[in-house]
Amino acid sequence: MAAKKTLLIVDDHTLFREGLKTIISRNPAYEVVGETGRGETAIQMAKSLRPDLILVDISLPDQSGIELTLQLRKSLPKTFIMMVTM
């Protein structure tokens, strides 16, 4: 069996994060390894966890998702990043 793809979810809406985590966790090919609602925490978690994919909300309380994505690209150039918004 292939290794699971790991994900980090970054969204300031707790209910949305939890729902997304529940949906993704139903697929045995993926594992949510972390979640946060703040950009600064996301950077620390991403460097530590090194997920295969990071889902980033475009609007966060401490910085924009676009700014966060640019920072993540510098630190983790091989990690896929997908922007999400409600």
N, C-alpha and C positions, 0 to 999 in steps of 0.2 A: 504494500500500500504506500502511496506517495505521502510525503510529509505534509502536514497541514500548513496552509498559508496563515500567517499571523497578521492580526489587525489591531490598530490603535484607533479608538474613536475619540474625536475632539469636537465637542458640541456643548454649549452652555445650557441647553435645555435638557434637564435630567430625564424627563419622561421620554423625549425623543431618543436620547442615548440608550436608555434601558430597552426601549422597543427595538431599536436597531440591533442591539446586542442579542436580544432574544431571537430575532429573525435570523441573524447571521449564525448564531450558535446551533440552529437546527440543521445546518449543512455540515456534514462531517469533514468536509474539505477545508473548513476554516476554523480558526480559534481566535477569539477576542482576548488579547493579552493585557489590555489596559484601556482605560477611559478617563477622560478629564474634561472639564469645562473651561479651562484656562490655557492660553497659549504658552506662557512661561513653563507651566507644569508639563505641557505636551512636549516641549523641547527636551526637558530632562528625561521624561519617560521614553521618548523615541530613541535618544542616545543610549539609554540603558537597555531597553527591550529589543531594539533593532527589528521592528516589525516589517513584514513584506509590503504591507499597505497601510496608509494612514488616511482615514476619512476626516476631513477638516471642514467645519462650519465656516462659511464666509464671514460671519459676524460673531466675534467673541468679545467679552467684556474688557479684556486687557489689551487687545490688539486685533487688527483685522486678520481674517483667515488668509488673505493674500500675503500680508507681511510674514505671517507664520510660515506659510508655504515656502517663501523665498529663503527664510532661515533654515528650514528643514532640508531644502535642496542642497544647501551648502554643507550641512553636517552629514546628510545621508543621501548622497547623489543616486544611489541605486534603488532607493525605496520609492515605490509608487505612491503618489498622493492624489486623492480624489476630493474635490470640493463638493460640499453639499449645502443646501439651504432650504428653509421652509417657506 
